[in-house]
Amino acid sequence: MDDAASLAPASDDQLRDEVAAEIKKKVAEYRQRVDEIAADLLWDTPRELRTINDRTRGVLERRAPQLPLPQRIVLLEALAA
């Protein structure tokens, strides 16, 4: 009986909470890699200039939507800071 209960489909609220928790976990992981995320988006910039600064901010903002959600959140937070 317990096995059947554990196989029951999750409710919408439970699923939403699980997805939100997973996104928060990934955001926490990616916060430590924000410089790497920015550098990857600045592929057409000389390597030594691939940082978040006034010159790259606009490019990063335009390219942010192509990132997965957790990486996008971290990058946009860094750009807003």
N, C-alpha and C positions, 0 to 999 in steps of 0.2 A: 504493500500500500504506500509506503513512504517513497518508493521509487517512482510511482505514478505521479505523486504530488510534486516531486522534484523535476519531472519532465513537463509539467503543465506550462503553457505559454506565460511569459511574464506580462504583467499589466503594462499599460502605456506609461504610467507614472514610474514604475520600477525601471523600465527600460530607459526612460529619459534620465533618471537619476544615475543609472549605471554609465550611460554615455557621457553625461556631464562629469562624473568622477574620473572617467578614463581620460577625457580631454584635459581636466585639471592636472592629472598626473603627468601627462605628456608635456603640458605647458611648463610645469616645474622643471622637467628634464631639459627642455629646449632653452630655458632662460640662461643656462650656463653656456649655451652654444650660439648665442645671438650674433656674435661677431662672425662665426662660420656661416650662419644662415645669410647674413648680409653679403659676405664675400662671394658666396655662391651665386647670388642674384646679380652681382656686379661682374659677371664673367667677362664683359667687354671693356672693363676698366683695368689699367695697369695694376698688377698684383699689389704693389706697395700702397696703392690708393683705395683699396677695397675695404673701406671702413664707413661707418655712419658719420657723416659730416654734412655741412651745408650744401656742398656740391653734389653729394650722392643722395640726399634725402628725397628729392623729387623722383629720381629713378627708382629708388626702393619703394616708394609709395605706389608708383605705377605698376611695379612688378609684383607687389605683395599678393594680389589676388590669385596668382598662379601657385602659391604655396598651400600645403595642407593646413587645415584650420589651426592646429596647435602652434605651428611655426608662424603662421600669419599673425596670430594673437601676440606672440612674443615680439615679433618684428615691429608691429604697430605700437606696442607699448614702448619699445625702445625709441621709436621715432617721435612719440609724443612727449618723452621725457626731456 
